[in-house]
Amino acid sequence: MSVMRPFDPHTAAGIAAERKRGTSWEQIAKRYLFRSAEEARSTYYRWRWASTHAAGRA
């Protein structure tokens, strides 16, 4: 299991913008220095899940 990257709002926003433009997970992984497309995808969705659930608890 890989170590989860700490949340980075700049990277998360960048990935969200890339996905809206239709950029592939493979390209995102290279651009943001993830080891694989799967790692980029899973990290992004984990960050998104954590940020929406943290907002509800605040």
C-alpha positions as CSV (number, residue, x, y, z in Angstrom):
1,M,0.0,0.0,0.0
2,S,1.4,3.4,-0.9
3,V,1.7,6.2,1.6
4,M,-1.1,8.7,1.1
5,R,0.0,12.2,0.1
6,P,-1.0,15.0,2.5
7,F,-3.9,17.0,1.2
8,D,-2.8,19.8,-1.1
9,P,-5.6,22.1,-2.2
10,H,-3.6,23.5,-5.1
11,T,-3.0,20.1,-6.5
12,A,-6.6,19.0,-5.9
13,A,-7.9,22.0,-7.7
14,G,-5.5,21.5,-10.6
15,I,-6.5,17.8,-11.0
16,A,-10.2,18.8,-10.9
17,A,-9.6,21.4,-13.7
18,E,-7.6,18.8,-15.7
19,R,-10.4,16.3,-15.4
20,K,-13.0,18.9,-16.6
21,R,-10.9,19.4,-19.7
22,G,-10.8,15.7,-20.3
23,T,-7.2,15.0,-19.4
24,S,-6.5,11.4,-18.8
25,W,-5.4,10.0,-15.4
26,E,-2.1,8.9,-17.0
27,Q,-1.3,12.5,-18.0
28,I,-2.3,13.8,-14.6
29,A,-0.1,11.2,-12.9
30,K,2.9,12.4,-14.9
31,R,2.2,16.1,-14.4
32,Y,1.6,15.8,-10.7
33,L,4.4,13.2,-10.1
34,F,2.2,10.3,-9.0
35,R,3.6,6.8,-9.5
36,S,0.6,5.7,-11.5
37,A,-2.7,6.7,-12.9
38,E,-4.5,4.6,-10.3
39,E,-2.6,6.3,-7.5
40,A,-3.5,9.7,-8.9
41,R,-7.2,8.8,-9.2
42,S,-7.5,7.2,-5.8
43,T,-5.6,10.0,-4.0
44,Y,-7.8,12.6,-5.7
45,Y,-11.0,10.8,-4.7
46,R,-9.8,10.2,-1.2
47,W,-9.0,14.0,-0.9
48,R,-12.4,14.8,-2.3
49,W,-14.2,12.5,0.1
50,A,-12.2,13.7,3.1
51,S,-12.9,17.4,2.3
52,T,-16.6,16.9,1.9
53,H,-16.9,14.9,5.1
54,A,-14.7,17.2,7.1
55,A,-16.9,20.2,6.1
56,G,-19.9,18.4,7.6
57,R,-18.2,18.0,10.9
58,A,-16.8,21.5,11.3
